[in-house]
Amino acid sequence: MIHSQFSFFVFQGGSGPSILTLTWPLLFMFAIFYVFLILPQQKKQKRWQEMVNNLKTGDKVVTSGGIRGAIIAVKDDALHLRVPPDNLRLEVAKSAVVSVAREDEPHTEKK
């Protein structure tokens, strides 16, 4: 059936569907992926980069490895953390920081 339709367009001199008609579903799918996948990831990356750039001494952070500690020194690409209960001093990469809880933010307790 498809072969006969193709041969009809080729041998009868008829024009087939336009290139726009064939490509609009692909363009539509790309637009959907861009809006629902790419844009949110870019926004998340910008927020994370801003958080990492605003790290300062005294901030309490959680690393991607689950280490929780307070920042005692900030370098270009690393942080020194004071980790309780033994007051260990660890140096971790800034890229390992997942979240920040500042000292001046009120702590809310769940009941």
C-alpha positions in Angstrom: 0.0 0.0 0.0 2.7 2.5 0.9 4.8 1.4 -2.1 1.8 2.1 -4.4 1.2 5.5 -2.9 4.9 6.4 -3.2 5.0 5.2 -6.9 1.8 7.2 -7.5 3.5 10.5 -6.4 6.8 9.7 -8.2 5.3 8.5 -11.5 2.2 10.6 -11.8 4.0 13.8 -11.2 1.8 14.7 -8.2 3.4 16.5 -5.4 3.5 14.8 -2.0 3.1 16.4 1.3 5.1 19.5 1.9 8.3 19.4 3.9 6.6 21.6 6.5 3.7 19.1 6.9 6.3 16.3 7.4 8.4 18.2 10.0 5.9 20.0 12.1 5.3 17.0 14.5 9.1 16.8 15.0 9.3 20.5 15.7 6.4 20.3 18.1 8.0 17.5 20.0 11.2 19.4 20.3 9.4 22.4 21.6 7.6 20.3 24.2 10.9 18.7 25.3 12.5 22.1 25.5 9.7 23.6 27.7 9.3 20.7 30.0 12.9 19.3 30.3 15.5 21.7 29.2 14.2 25.0 30.7 13.5 23.7 34.2 17.0 22.1 34.3 18.6 25.4 33.3 16.7 27.3 36.0 17.7 24.7 38.6 21.3 24.9 37.5 21.3 28.8 37.8 19.8 28.6 41.3 22.4 26.1 42.4 25.2 28.1 40.9 24.0 31.2 42.7 23.8 29.3 45.9 27.3 28.1 45.6 28.6 31.5 44.7 27.0 33.0 47.8 28.4 30.6 50.3 30.0 32.2 53.3 31.6 31.4 56.6 29.0 30.2 59.2 26.6 28.7 56.7 25.4 25.2 57.5 25.6 22.9 54.4 24.8 19.4 53.3 27.1 17.8 50.8 26.1 15.2 48.1 27.7 12.5 50.3 25.4 13.4 53.2 27.9 15.2 55.3 26.4 18.0 57.4 28.7 20.8 58.7 29.3 24.4 59.2 31.6 26.3 56.8 34.7 27.7 58.5 36.7 28.8 55.4 35.9 29.4 51.8 38.4 29.0 49.0 38.0 29.4 45.2 36.9 25.8 44.5 36.7 24.2 48.0 35.2 24.7 51.5 36.5 23.8 54.9 33.7 22.3 57.0 33.5 21.8 60.8 31.6 18.5 61.3 30.1 17.6 64.6 30.3 15.7 67.0 34.1 15.5 67.0 34.6 18.9 65.3 36.4 17.3 62.4 37.7 19.7 59.8 37.0 18.5 56.3 37.8 20.1 52.9 35.2 19.5 50.3 34.7 20.8 46.8 32.1 23.5 46.3 30.4 21.4 43.7 29.6 18.8 46.4 27.3 21.2 48.2 23.6 20.3 47.8 21.8 22.6 50.2 22.4 25.5 52.6 20.7 26.5 55.8 21.9 30.0 57.0 22.2 30.8 60.7 20.0 33.9 60.4 17.1 31.9 59.0 14.5 30.9 61.6 14.4 27.1 62.2 11.0 25.7 61.8 10.1 22.6 63.7 7.6 20.0 62.4 5.0 18.8 64.9 
